[in-house]
Amino acid sequence: MSDDPEIQRAVRRTVGIAALRRIRRIVDADNALENSKQTWARRLTIFLGLAAILVIGWMLIR
């Protein structure tokens, strides 16, 4: 590698930008996973709520 400070500064900047982009992709993937989990939790809650209402309704009718 060259001992020129300008080249070293440019290399550090390029490496830093690449690292930040990689971190951004990781954070975006984690956020997408959390959103997916939240969506499934909401669906499961609605399903279990409807199932409980149906069971209670069935018990009252019977």
Secondary structure, DSSP 4 states (H G I P E B T S, - for coil): ----HHHHHHHHHHHHHHHHHHHHHHHHHHHHHHHHHHHHHHHHHHHHHHHHHHHHHHHHH-
